[in-house]
Amino acid sequence: MNCPICGSGNVNVNTFQEDHGAVITSRTVSKYKEKGHGCLWWLLIGWWWWIVDLFTWIFLFIPRLILRLFASPFKKKKYKGKSSTVSNTVRNITYKTICTCQNCGHRWEK
């Protein structure tokens, strides 16, 4: 390699790494579902509760419908689940080769 100014072959070649910063991207994934009753509730109450609920819908349809329409919006629902955040970091790195002539001191990028 020769210097473009003086034509000397006495050239020093250096490679530098330049860091232009990092870009961080994150994404949140949430999985929630309405919490139901536990095993103990189903063993003691749940197996016969659906029969009571069915008979109240059949024999007391209008009062039950009114109760369901007005009581549902005020009832708090319980949810269970989890949320996780995944972050990715991407670094922007470039490499430059700089040549320096040892005779005249001229610098240039290759």
N, C-alpha and C positions, 0 to 999 in steps of 0.2 A: 504494500500500500504506500502511495506517495502523497506528499502534501500538495494541495492544489495551488498554493501560493509560491512556495520556493522549490518544489519538486523533490524535496529530500525524502529519503526512505526511512529516516529515523522518526517513526511515528509510534506513539503510545496509544493503545486502544483500551478503553474502559467501558464496562457495561454497568448501568445504574438501574435500580428498581425504583419507580415512582408510585407512591400510594395516593390515589385520588379520593380516598375515603371509602366508606362502606354504606351499603343500602340495606336497611333492615325491613323485611316484610313479615307481617304476622297475620295469622288466620285463626279465628276462634270457632270451634266446633262444639255445639251444645246438643245434648241428647237428654230430653226430659219426657217423662210420661206421668200420667195421673196415678197417684198412689192408691192402691186398692187396700182391701182388708187383709189381715194376716191369716195364717193357718189356724190359729186358735179361734178366731172369730168364725171362720167357716166351719170348724168342727162343732162349735157350740150353738151358733145362731144361724149361720148362712145357709145350711142345708134345708131349713124349714122357712126361712125368711122370704124366699122367692115365692113360696105358696101363699103366704099372707099378702104379699105385694100383688100377686095375680088376682086374688079374691077382692082386694080393695079396688083394683082397676075395674073389675067386672061389676061389682055391686055399688060402688061409690064413685062412679066415673066422673061426674061433674064436680063434686067437691075436691076430689083428688087432682083433677086437671087444673082447677083454680089454684090449689096449693102449689102445684109444680110450676105453674107460670109465674107466680109472684114470689115464691120462696127461692127459686133457683138462682136468680141474679145476685142475691145477698149471701148465698152460701159460699164460704171460702173452700176452694179445692186445694188439696195437698198434692204436691208434685215431688217426685224424686228423680234424680239423675245426676249428670255431671257435665262439666264444661271444661274443655282443654284448649289451650292456646299453643300454636306451633309457630315458632319464629325462625326465619331463615336470614342469614347474613351473607350478602354477596359483596366481596371486596373488589374494587376497581383498581387493578395493578397493571402498569405498563412498564416495559423495559426499553431503555434507550442506550444506544452505543455512541459514545463520544470519542472522537479521535483527536489527539493533541500532537502537534509537531514539536519535537524536542529542539529543533534548531531555531525556528522563528516564533514559536509560541502560538501559532494559529490553531483555533479549535473549530471543529465542525462535527455535525451529526451524521452518522452513517445511516 
